[in-house]
């Protein structure tokens, strides 16, 4: 790992860091990660190998973004969260080849202390509350209230 223009941040030489990105102290960015223009990343985070963080994403502090996670423009992740391997925040509910849609107002919110298990897919415009646990392999197609456990395809909330 090599340090770049950020204070006390370790960034692997193969990572891509866009323009006007803010990365807090004690954060580690692993190999082949992509962090798009204008992303804001807090302190003491881990951005895993091959993670994709789109432009303008906002990530709090003490967050783990695991290997291969895909986090698109409009995602806000609060402090103390875990985003498991290959989690995907999908940005289009009705994808079709050759059709362009305005996805500028697509939003997601992940509350403080929440954990999202590996290979979970989160549809657009979803809020996951504080201190939630989303089981691995889930399809999140509706909001998850604070302090809930959700799992399955589609999710069931307990």
ABEGO torsion letter per residue (X at the ends): XBBBABBGBBBBAABBBBBGBBBBBGBBBBBGBBBBBGBBBBBGBBBBBGBBBBBGBBBBBGBBBBBGBBBBBGBBBBBGBBBBBGBBBBABABBBBGBBBBAAABBBBBBBGBBBBBGBBBBBGBBBBBGBBBBBGBBBABBBBBGBBBBEOBBBBX
